[in-house]
Amino acid sequence: MSNVFKVEIINPEKSFLSKEDVVEVVVPAFEGDMGILKDHISIISFLKPGLVKVIGTTSGDETYYVEDGIIEFKNNCLSILTSNIFDIKKIDKNKVRDILAEAEKESQNQEISDEAKYLVDHKIEVLKSLTLN
């Protein structure tokens, strides 16, 4: 019996990734990191800044950075809609530093809400981990 399912990652420009041989996907949901396996209960959730890990049967593991988004898992198909995504293997360190500097500036803004500050601070933490690798 096969234990694989389909994943699609879509951003505003294009269909970023489509795979049919995925064993597990770990997403940075607001509720915490969430592992999705075949036959997972149907779910819709929001994403916070973090890493999406796609574990496949033939292509190995792939890891992507997302800033935000929505996931839906239904009928063994995981759809991830995100506004900004990049492959950490093809990372442009200068781009990450620019995004990090912008996030740090935003974090210093005294007028942002607690929720926005939480998201920005989490984004900073993830981006710093990417620049250290």
ROGU-646291 format. One record per atom (N, C-alpha, C, O): x, y, z; residue in one letter. Coordinates in nm, 4 decimals. Layout:
N
[[X,Y,Z],'A'] ...
// end
This chain:
133
[[0.0841,-0.1185,0.0000],'M'] [[0.0000,0.0000,0.0000],'M'] [[0.0885,0.1247,0.0000],'M'] [[0.1816,0.1359,0.0797],'M'] [[0.0589,0.2165,-0.0886],'S'] [[0.1378,0.3376,-0.1041],'S'] [[0.1097,0.4355,0.0097],'S'] [[-0.0036,0.4490,0.0557],'S'] [[0.2143,0.5025,0.0533],'N'] [[0.1971,0.6006,0.1601],'N'] [[0.2284,0.7420,0.1116],'N'] [[0.2679,0.8274,0.1911],'N'] [[0.2111,0.7672,-0.0181],'V'] [[0.2438,0.8977,-0.0747],'V'] [[0.1172,0.9782,-0.1036],'V'] [[0.0073,0.9240,-0.1159],'V'] [[0.1373,1.1098,-0.1139],'F'] [[0.0280,1.1996,-0.1499],'F'] [[0.0838,1.3113,-0.2370],'F'] [[0.2040,1.3169,-0.2628],'F'] [[-0.0039,1.3995,-0.2819],'K'] [[0.0334,1.5075,-0.3733],'K'] [[0.0487,1.6384,-0.2968],'K'] [[-0.0264,1.6663,-0.2034],'K'] [[0.1476,1.7188,-0.3379],'V'] [[0.1633,1.8529,-0.2824],'V'] [[0.1771,1.9515,-0.3978],'V'] [[0.2437,1.9247,-0.4978],'V'] [[0.1125,2.0656,-0.3810],'E'] [[0.1239,2.1758,-0.4760],'E'] [[0.1544,2.3019,-0.3969],'E'] [[0.0859,2.3338,-0.2998],'E'] [[0.2583,2.3734,-0.4398],'I'] [[0.2920,2.5016,-0.3782],'I'] [[0.2754,2.6071,-0.4865],'I'] [[0.3335,2.5972,-0.5946],'I'] [[0.1955,2.7079,-0.4558],'I'] [[0.1630,2.8105,-0.5545],'I'] [[0.1922,2.9471,-0.4951],'I'] [[0.1547,2.9759,-0.3814],'I'] [[0.2604,3.0319,-0.5741],'N'] [[0.2798,3.1707,-0.5348],'N'] [[0.2157,3.2586,-0.6425],'N'] [[0.1695,3.2053,-0.7434],'N'] [[0.2111,3.3903,-0.6253],'P'] [[0.1406,3.4745,-0.7227],'P'] [[0.1945,3.4651,-0.8659],'P'] [[0.1198,3.4869,-0.9612],'P'] [[0.3215,3.4334,-0.8818],'E'] [[0.3801,3.4291,-1.0150],'E'] [[0.3522,3.2997,-1.0903],'E'] [[0.3353,3.3010,-1.2122],'E'] [[0.3471,3.1868,-1.0172],'K'] [[0.3397,3.0586,-1.0879],'K'] [[0.3088,2.9445,-0.9914],'K'] [[0.2987,2.9629,-0.8701],'K'] [[0.2944,2.8281,-1.0492],'S'] [[0.2898,2.7060,-0.9693],'S'] [[0.4348,2.6729,-0.9369],'S'] [[0.5105,2.6320,-1.0250],'S'] [[0.4734,2.6901,-0.8129],'F'] [[0.6134,2.6781,-0.7718],'F'] [[0.6605,2.5328,-0.7679],'F'] [[0.7737,2.5029,-0.8060],'F'] [[0.5734,2.4424,-0.7216],'L'] [[0.6113,2.3020,-0.7072],'L'] [[0.4865,2.2154,-0.7157],'L'] [[0.3817,2.2497,-0.6610],'L'] [[0.4989,2.1037,-0.7845],'S'] [[0.3913,2.0055,-0.7901],'S'] [[0.4556,1.8680,-0.7906],'S'] [[0.5307,1.8339,-0.8820],'S'] [[0.4256,1.7886,-0.6875],'K'] [[0.4834,1.6542,-0.6744],'K'] [[0.3748,1.5563,-0.6342],'K'] [[0.2826,1.5904,-0.5600],'K'] [[0.3868,1.4355,-0.6835],'E'] [[0.2869,1.3325,-0.6533],'E'] [[0.3430,1.2203,-0.5665],'E'] [[0.2706,1.1267,-0.5324],'E'] [[0.4715,1.2284,-0.5301],'D'] [[0.5351,1.1189,-0.4550],'D'] [[0.5880,1.1645,-0.3195],'D'] [[0.6989,1.1284,-0.2798],'D'] [[0.5085,1.2434,-0.2495],'V'] [[0.5507,1.3003,-0.1223],'V'] [[0.5077,1.2092,-0.0074],'V'] [[0.3939,1.1626,-0.0018],'V'] [[0.6014,1.1853,0.0837],'V'] [[0.5741,1.1019,0.2009],'V'] [[0.5275,1.1875,0.3190],'V'] [[0.4369,1.1486,0.3927],'V'] [[0.5901,1.3040,0.3363],'E'] [[0.5555,1.3927,0.4475],'E'] [[0.5903,1.5355,0.4107],'E'] [[0.6858,1.5607,0.3373],'E'] [[0.5112,1.6291,0.4628],'V'] [[0.5413,1.7714,0.4516],'V'] [[0.5262,1.8309,0.5908],'V'] [[0.4267,1.8069,0.6591],'V'] [[0.6260,1.9087,0.6325],'V'] [[0.6199,1.9789,0.7606],'V'] [[0.6044,2.1270,0.7290],'V'] [[0.6851,2.1842,0.6558],'V'] [[0.4999,2.1892,0.7845],'V'] [[0.4708,2.3295,0.7569],'V'] [[0.4713,2.4105,0.8864],'V'] [[0.4373,2.3585,0.9927],'V'] [[0.5104,2.5399,0.8771],'P'] [[0.5109,2.6266,0.9954],'P'] [[0.3731,2.6897,1.0184],'P'] [[0.3533,2.8076,0.9890],'P'] [[0.2801,2.6132,1.0698],'A'] [[0.1443,2.6627,1.0947],'A'] [[0.1433,2.7527,1.2182],'A'] [[0.2330,2.7452,1.3022],'A'] [[0.0417,2.8370,1.2282],'F'] [[0.0285,2.9229,1.3458],'F'] [[0.0221,2.8414,1.4736],'F'] [[0.0683,2.8858,1.5787],'F'] [[-0.0352,2.7220,1.4645],'E'] [[-0.0489,2.6365,1.5828],'E'] [[0.0830,2.5707,1.6224],'E'] [[0.0935,2.5113,1.7297],'E'] [[0.1822,2.5813,1.5364],'G'] [[0.3120,2.5174,1.5567],'G'] [[0.3474,2.4373,1.4330],'G'] [[0.2651,2.4236,1.3425],'G'] [[0.4675,2.3848,1.4279],'D'] [[0.5063,2.3038,1.3125],'D'] [[0.4131,2.1837,1.3030],'D'] [[0.3867,2.1152,1.4018],'D'] [[0.3643,2.1600,1.1824],'M'] [[0.2654,2.0556,1.1612],'M'] [[0.3158,1.9587,1.0550],'M'] [[0.3488,1.9997,0.9437],'M'] [[0.3218,1.8313,1.0891],'G'] [[0.3602,1.7281,0.9934],'G'] [[0.2364,1.6699,0.9274],'G'] [[0.1422,1.6288,0.9951],'G'] [[0.2372,1.6668,0.7952],'I'] [[0.1241,1.6132,0.7191],'I'] [[0.1685,1.4826,0.6540],'I'] [[0.2693,1.4788,0.5835],'I'] [[0.0935,1.3768,0.6778],'L'] [[0.1162,1.2460,0.6165],'L'] [[-0.0079,1.2070,0.5367],'L'] [[-0.1129,1.2702,0.5485],'L'] [[0.0053,1.1026,0.4557],'K'] [[-0.1095,1.0522,0.3806],'K'] [[-0.2248,1.0214,0.4773],'K'] [[-0.2032,0.9747,0.5891],'K'] [[-0.3454,1.0483,0.4323],'D'] [[-0.4688,1.0244,0.5077],'D'] [[-0.4832,1.1121,0.6322],'D'] [[-0.5618,1.0804,0.7215],'D'] [[-0.4073,1.2226,0.6385],'H'] [[-0.4246,1.3192,0.7468],'H'] [[-0.5678,1.3720,0.7400],'H'] [[-0.6272,1.3775,0.6323],'H'] [[-0.6215,1.4098,0.8518],'I'] [[-0.7551,1.4681,0.8546],'I'] [[-0.7552,1.5955,0.7697],'I'] [[-0.6545,1.6661,0.7642],'I'] [[-0.8658,1.6248,0.7044],'S'] [[-0.8767,1.7481,0.6255],'S'] [[-0.8545,1.8680,0.7165],'S'] [[-0.9038,1.8723,0.8292],'S'] [[-0.7791,1.9656,0.6656],'I'] [[-0.7441,2.0809,0.7488],'I'] [[-0.7179,2.2019,0.6607],'I'] [[-0.6717,2.1898,0.5472],'I'] [[-0.7481,2.3178,0.7149],'I'] [[-0.7086,2.4462,0.6570],'I'] [[-0.6398,2.5214,0.7694],'I'] [[-0.6906,2.5264,0.8814],'I'] [[-0.5236,2.5803,0.7400],'S'] [[-0.4494,2.6516,0.8436],'S'] [[-0.3698,2.7650,0.7809],'S'] [[-0.3383,2.7618,0.6620],'S'] [[-0.3379,2.8644,0.8616],'F'] [[-0.2531,2.9744,0.8186],'F'] [[-0.1079,2.9416,0.8497],'F'] [[-0.0780,2.8707,0.9458],'F'] [[-0.0180,2.9942,0.7667],'L'] [[0.1253,2.9751,0.7877],'L'] [[0.1862,3.1008,0.8474],'L'] [[0.1430,3.2126,0.8191],'L'] [[0.2871,3.0801,0.9304],'K'] [[0.3693,3.1900,0.9790],'K'] [[0.5045,3.1780,0.9087],'K'] [[0.5299,3.0759,0.8448],'K'] [[0.5914,3.2776,0.9180],'P'] [[0.7221,3.2657,0.8535],'P'] [[0.7961,3.1424,0.9040],'P'] [[0.7990,3.1147,1.0239],'P'] [[0.8553,3.0695,0.8111],'G'] [[0.9275,2.9492,0.8511],'G'] [[0.9646,2.8616,0.7343],'G'] [[0.9588,2.9031,0.6186],'G'] [[1.0028,2.7395,0.7664],'L'] [[1.0509,2.6451,0.6662],'L'] [[0.9468,2.5377,0.6381],'L'] [[0.8888,2.4794,0.7297],'L'] [[0.9245,2.5132,0.5100],'V'] [[0.8396,2.4033,0.4643],'V'] [[0.9338,2.2925,0.4208],'V'] [[1.0171,2.3128,0.3325],'V'] [[0.9215,2.1760,0.4819],'K'] [[1.0069,2.0615,0.4473],'K'] [[0.9232,1.9592,0.3727],'K'] [[0.8226,1.9102,0.4239],'K'] [[0.9664,1.9271,0.2499],'V'] [[0.8969,1.8301,0.1655],'V'] [[0.9835,1.7053,0.1586],'V'] [[1.0967,1.7100,0.1106],'V'] [[0.9303,1.5947,0.2064],'I'] [[1.0043,1.4687,0.2081],'I'] [[0.9416,1.3775,0.1037],'I'] [[0.8278,1.3329,0.1182],'I'] [[1.0186,1.3505,-0.0029],'G'] [[0.9685,1.2700,-0.1136],'G'] [[1.0287,1.1314,-0.1153],'G'] [[1.1210,1.1014,-0.0396],'G'] [[0.9756,1.0470,-0.2024],'T'] [[1.0252,0.9097,-0.2109],'T'] [[1.1447,0.8978,-0.3040],'T'] [[1.2345,0.8174,-0.2792],'T'] [[1.1471,0.9769,-0.4112],'T'] [[1.2552,0.9624,-0.5092],'T'] [[1.3510,1.0797,-0.5119],'T'] [[1.4701,1.0616,-0.5372],'T'] [[1.3018,1.1983,-0.4866],'S'] [[1.3865,1.3171,-0.5010],'S'] [[1.4527,1.3615,-0.3718],'S'] [[1.5265,1.4600,-0.3720],'S'] [[1.4291,1.2933,-0.2641],'G'] [[1.4888,1.3325,-0.1370],'G'] [[1.4142,1.4486,-0.0740],'G'] [[1.3026,1.4818,-0.1139],'G'] [[1.4775,1.5097,0.0248],'D'] [[1.4147,1.6183,0.0993],'D'] [[1.4409,1.7528,0.0325],'D'] [[1.5479,1.7765,-0.0235],'D'] [[1.3419,1.8394,0.0398],'E'] [[1.3542,1.9757,-0.0109],'E'] [[1.3027,2.0687,0.0979],'E'] [[1.2058,2.0372,0.1669],'E'] [[1.3683,2.1838,0.1128],'T'] [[1.3275,2.2793,0.2153],'T'] [[1.3121,2.4168,0.1525],'T'] [[1.3976,2.4620,0.0762],'T'] [[1.2017,2.4824,0.1859],'Y'] [[1.1691,2.6137,0.1312],'Y'] [[1.1354,2.7094,0.2444],'Y'] [[1.0798,2.6693,0.3466],'Y'] [[1.1697,2.8371,0.2251],'Y'] [[1.1318,2.9421,0.3191],'Y'] [[1.0025,3.0072,0.2691],'Y'] [[0.9919,3.0429,0.1517],'Y'] [[0.9054,3.0221,0.3578],'V'] [[0.7822,3.0951,0.3258],'V'] [[0.7621,3.2054,0.4291],'V'] [[0.7982,3.1900,0.5458],'V'] [[0.7041,3.3168,0.3849],'E'] [[0.6766,3.4266,0.4779],'E'] [[0.5376,3.4180,0.5368],'E'] [[0.5140,3.4619,0.6494],'E'] [[0.4465,3.3618,0.4613],'D'] [[0.3079,3.3547,0.5059],'D'] [[0.2349,3.2586,0.4139],'D'] [[0.2948,3.2001,0.3237],'D'] [[0.1078,3.2427,0.4366],'G'] [[0.0308,3.1605,0.3447],'G'] [[-0.0816,3.0850,0.4115],'G'] [[-0.1112,3.1019,0.5298],'G'] [[-0.1424,3.0014,0.3305],'I'] [[-0.2537,2.9173,0.3741],'I'] [[-0.2288,2.7770,0.3211],'I'] [[-0.1830,2.7595,0.2082],'I'] [[-0.2593,2.6774,0.4033],'I'] [[-0.2535,2.5393,0.3552],'I'] [[-0.3933,2.4792,0.3608],'I'] [[-0.4762,2.5145,0.4447],'I'] [[-0.4155,2.3875,0.2685],'E'] [[-0.5369,2.3068,0.2725],'E'] [[-0.4962,2.1639,0.2406],'E'] [[-0.4291,2.1385,0.1406],'E'] [[-0.5372,2.0710,0.3258],'F'] [[-0.5147,1.9291,0.2988],'F'] [[-0.6506,1.8629,0.2908],'F'] [[-0.7309,1.8694,0.3839],'F'] [[-0.6749,1.7983,0.1758],'K'] [[-0.8039,1.7335,0.1534],'K'] [[-0.7845,1.6262,0.0474],'K'] [[-0.7188,1.6498,-0.0540],'K'] [[-0.8411,1.5087,0.0705],'N'] [[-0.8344,1.3983,-0.0267],'N'] [[-0.6906,1.3672,-0.0697],'N'] [[-0.6637,1.3443,-0.1876],'N'] [[-0.5996,1.3669,0.0267],'N'] [[-0.4580,1.3367,0.0029],'N'] [[-0.3920,1.4299,-0.0979],'N'] [[-0.3073,1.3886,-0.1772],'N'] [[-0.4323,1.5556,-0.0931],'C'] [[-0.3678,1.6599,-0.1731],'C'] [[-0.3451,1.7801,-0.0818],'C'] [[-0.4397,1.8346,-0.0248],'C'] [[-0.2187,1.8210,-0.0686],'L'] [[-0.1831,1.9369,0.0126],'L'] [[-0.1583,2.0544,-0.0805],'L'] [[-0.0723,2.0479,-0.1684],'L'] [[-0.2333,2.1613,-0.0612],'S'] [[-0.2142,2.2845,-0.1378],'S'] [[-0.1584,2.3903,-0.0440],'S'] [[-0.2115,2.4134,0.0646],'S'] [[-0.0508,2.4539,-0.0874],'I'] [[0.0105,2.5616,-0.0099],'I'] [[0.0090,2.6861,-0.0971],'I'] [[0.0681,2.6876,-0.2050],'I'] [[-0.0584,2.7903,-0.0505],'L'] [[-0.0628,2.9185,-0.1197],'L'] [[0.0201,3.0162,-0.0380],'L'] [[-0.0050,3.0345,0.0811],'L'] [[0.1184,3.0788,-0.1006],'T'] [[0.2070,3.1695,-0.0284],'T'] [[0.2448,3.2874,-0.1166],'T'] [[0.2505,3.2746,-0.2389],'T'] [[0.2704,3.4015,-0.0553],'S'] [[0.3074,3.5203,-0.1322],'S'] [[0.4564,3.5259,-0.1613],'S'] [[0.4980,3.5887,-0.2587],'S'] [[0.5376,3.4609,-0.0780],'N'] [[0.6825,3.4671,-0.0970],'N'] [[0.7443,3.3344,-0.0551],'N'] [[0.7246,3.2881,0.0572],'N'] [[0.8194,3.2739,-0.1467],'I'] [[0.8821,3.1443,-0.1196],'I'] [[1.0139,3.1368,-0.1941],'I'] [[1.0255,3.1861,-0.3063],'I'] [[1.1144,3.0744,-0.1312],'F'] [[1.2364,3.0422,-0.2051],'F'] [[1.3003,2.9160,-0.1505],'F'] [[1.2849,2.8810,-0.0335],'F'] [[1.3726,2.8490,-0.2389],'D'] [[1.4423,2.7239,-0.2085],'D'] [[1.5682,2.7579,-0.1303],'D'] [[1.6508,2.8354,-0.1784],'D'] [[1.5848,2.7021,-0.0113],'I'] [[1.7020,2.7395,0.0685],'I'] [[1.8322,2.6844,0.0113],'I'] [[1.9398,2.7315,0.0483],'I'] [[1.8250,2.5852,-0.0784],'K'] [[1.9474,2.5368,-0.1434],'K'] [[1.9985,2.6367,-0.2461],'K'] [[2.1176,2.6394,-0.2771],'K'] [[1.9085,2.7185,-0.2985],'K'] [[1.9454,2.8180,-0.4000],'K'] [[1.9385,2.9581,-0.3413],'K'] [[1.9105,3.0552,-0.4116],'K'] [[1.9640,2.9669,-0.2141],'I'] [[1.9445,3.0913,-0.1413],'I'] [[2.0453,3.1983,-0.1832],'I'] [[2.1636,3.1698,-0.2025],'I'] [[1.9974,3.3192,-0.1967],'D'] [[2.0815,3.4353,-0.2215],'D'] [[2.0995,3.5039,-0.0857],'D'] [[2.0076,3.5682,-0.0348],'D'] [[2.2181,3.4894,-0.0285],'K'] [[2.2435,3.5426,0.1067],'K'] [[2.2166,3.6928,0.1145],'K'] [[2.1702,3.7423,0.2172],'K'] [[2.2458,3.7659,0.0056],'N'] [[2.2200,3.9101,0.0065],'N'] [[2.0707,3.9395,0.0143],'N'] [[2.0290,4.0321,0.0840],'N'] [[1.9901,3.8610,-0.0569],'K'] [[1.8445,3.8784,-0.0511],'K'] [[1.7942,3.8519,0.0905],'K'] [[1.7097,3.9252,0.1419],'K'] [[1.8464,3.7472,0.1528],'V'] [[1.8057,3.7149,0.2901],'V'] [[1.8457,3.8273,0.3845],'V'] [[1.7680,3.8650,0.4723],'V'] [[1.9656,3.8810,0.3675],'R'] [[2.0108,3.9915,0.4536],'R'] [[1.9218,4.1147,0.4358],'R'] [[1.8901,4.1835,0.5327],'R'] [[1.8815,4.1421,0.3103],'D'] [[1.7930,4.2563,0.2847],'D'] [[1.6572,4.2367,0.3519],'D'] [[1.6049,4.3288,0.4147],'D'] [[1.6005,4.1174,0.3388],'I'] [[1.4713,4.0879,0.4019],'I'] [[1.4852,4.0959,0.5537],'I'] [[1.3962,4.1463,0.6221],'I'] [[1.5973,4.0460,0.6061],'L'] [[1.6227,4.0498,0.7503],'L'] [[1.6327,4.1939,0.8001],'L'] [[1.5736,4.2282,0.9024],'L'] [[1.7068,4.2780,0.7287],'A'] [[1.7209,4.4183,0.7689],'A'] [[1.5853,4.4886,0.7690],'A'] [[1.5555,4.5667,0.8594],'A'] [[1.5041,4.4610,0.6685],'E'] [[1.3703,4.5200,0.6612],'E'] [[1.2832,4.4726,0.7781],'E'] [[1.2088,4.5514,0.8366],'E'] [[1.2927,4.3449,0.8113],'A'] [[1.2146,4.2897,0.9225],'A'] [[1.2605,4.3488,1.0558],'A'] [[1.1777,4.3797,1.1415],'A'] [[1.3916,4.3645,1.0739],'E'] [[1.4428,4.4228,1.1985],'E'] [[1.3966,4.5671,1.2142],'E'] [[1.3646,4.6115,1.3244],'E'] [[1.3936,4.6402,1.1023],'K'] [[1.3441,4.7782,1.1058],'K'] [[1.1960,4.7794,1.1433],'K'] [[1.1530,4.8609,1.2250],'K'] [[1.1192,4.6900,1.0842],'E'] [[0.9758,4.6809,1.1141],'E'] [[0.9521,4.6434,1.2607],'E'] [[0.8573,4.6918,1.3225],'E'] [[1.0374,4.5582,1.3159],'S'] [[1.0235,4.5144,1.4547],'S'] [[1.0427,4.6301,1.5529],'S'] [[0.9865,4.6288,1.6624],'S'] [[1.1215,4.7292,1.5140],'Q'] [[1.1481,4.8441,1.6009],'Q'] [[1.0340,4.9455,1.6021],'Q'] [[1.0301,5.0340,1.6875],'Q'] [[0.9414,4.9325,1.5077],'N'] [[0.8280,5.0241,1.4993],'N'] [[0.7411,5.0084,1.6242],'N'] [[0.6916,4.8994,1.6530],'N'] [[0.7235,5.1155,1.6960],'Q'] [[0.6474,5.1122,1.8214],'Q'] [[0.4964,5.1017,1.7988],'Q'] [[0.4216,5.0734,1.8924],'Q'] [[0.4516,5.1242,1.6755],'E'] [[0.3085,5.1293,1.6486],'E'] [[0.2502,4.9981,1.5965],'E'] [[0.1303,4.9915,1.5698],'E'] [[0.3318,4.8932,1.5814],'I'] [[0.2763,4.7682,1.5290],'I'] [[0.2054,4.6907,1.6400],'I'] [[0.2394,4.7026,1.7577],'I'] [[0.1085,4.6130,1.6008],'S'] [[0.0307,4.5347,1.6975],'S'] [[0.1155,4.4210,1.7546],'S'] [[0.2206,4.3869,1.7003],'S'] [[0.0690,4.3642,1.8628],'D'] [[0.1391,4.2511,1.9243],'D'] [[0.1475,4.1328,1.8277],'D'] [[0.2503,4.0655,1.8197],'D'] [[0.0387,4.1080,1.7544],'E'] [[0.0388,3.9969,1.6585],'E'] [[0.1418,4.0200,1.5477],'E'] [[0.2158,3.9289,1.5107],'E'] [[0.1457,4.1427,1.4953],'A'] [[0.2423,4.1744,1.3899],'A'] [[0.3850,4.1645,1.4434],'A'] [[0.4745,4.1171,1.3735],'A'] [[0.4062,4.2089,1.5664],'K'] [[0.5400,4.2005,1.6269],'K'] [[0.5818,4.0550,1.6438],'K'] [[0.6969,4.0200,1.6177],'K'] [[0.4887,3.9697,1.6875],'Y'] [[0.5178,3.8268,1.7016],'Y'] [[0.5620,3.7684,1.5674],'Y'] [[0.6617,3.6965,1.5604],'Y'] [[0.4880,3.7993,1.4614],'L'] [[0.5211,3.7456,1.3289],'L'] [[0.6554,3.7978,1.2786],'L'] [[0.7353,3.7220,1.2237],'L'] [[0.6798,3.9266,1.2973],'V'] [[0.8067,3.9847,1.2522],'V'] [[0.9228,3.9255,1.3307],'V'] [[1.0261,3.8927,1.2724],'V'] [[0.9076,3.9115,1.4611],'D'] [[1.0155,3.8545,1.5421],'D'] [[1.0419,3.7087,1.5047],'D'] [[1.1567,3.6643,1.5039],'D'] [[0.9363,3.6349,1.4741],'H'] [[0.9539,3.4958,1.4296],'H'] [[1.0243,3.4925,1.2937],'H'] [[1.1112,3.4085,1.2703],'H'] [[0.9869,3.5830,1.2058],'K'] [[1.0505,3.5939,1.0738],'K'] [[1.1998,3.6223,1.0904],'K'] [[1.2823,3.5626,1.0213],'K'] [[1.2344,3.7125,1.1809],'I'] [[1.3750,3.7465,1.2066],'I'] [[1.4515,3.6236,1.2542],'I'] [[1.5625,3.5972,1.2080],'I'] [[1.3926,3.5492,1.3458],'E'] [[1.4570,3.4283,1.3986],'E'] [[1.4863,3.3275,1.2866],'E'] [[1.5958,3.2716,1.2801],'E'] [[1.3891,3.3050,1.1999],'V'] [[1.4070,3.2093,1.0896],'V'] [[1.5120,3.2599,0.9913],'V'] [[1.5983,3.1834,0.9483],'V'] [[1.5054,3.3880,0.9554],'L'] [[1.6017,3.4434,0.8598],'L'] [[1.7437,3.4406,0.9153],'L'] [[1.8384,3.4147,0.8410],'L'] [[1.7595,3.4666,1.0443],'K'] [[1.8929,3.4589,1.1048],'K'] [[1.9477,3.3168,1.0966],'K'] [[2.0670,3.2974,1.0734],'K'] [[1.8614,3.2181,1.1156],'S'] [[1.9081,3.0791,1.1054],'S'] [[1.9527,3.0473,0.9629],'S'] [[2.0438,2.9668,0.9432],'S'] [[1.8896,3.1095,0.8636],'L'] [[1.9295,3.0865,0.7241],'L'] [[2.0627,3.1526,0.6915],'L'] [[2.1414,3.0978,0.6144],'L'] [[2.0891,3.2698,0.7490],'T'] [[2.2146,3.3385,0.7193],'T'] [[2.3326,3.2735,0.7897],'T'] [[2.4469,3.2912,0.7475],'T'] [[2.3067,3.1982,0.8967],'L'] [[2.4149,3.1310,0.9687],'L'] [[2.4589,3.0026,0.8996],'L'] [[2.5711,2.9565,0.9206],'L'] [[2.3719,2.9443,0.8176],'N'] [[2.4047,2.8177,0.7490],'N'] [[2.4954,2.8405,0.6311],'N'] [[2.5326,2.7452,0.5626],'N'] 
// end
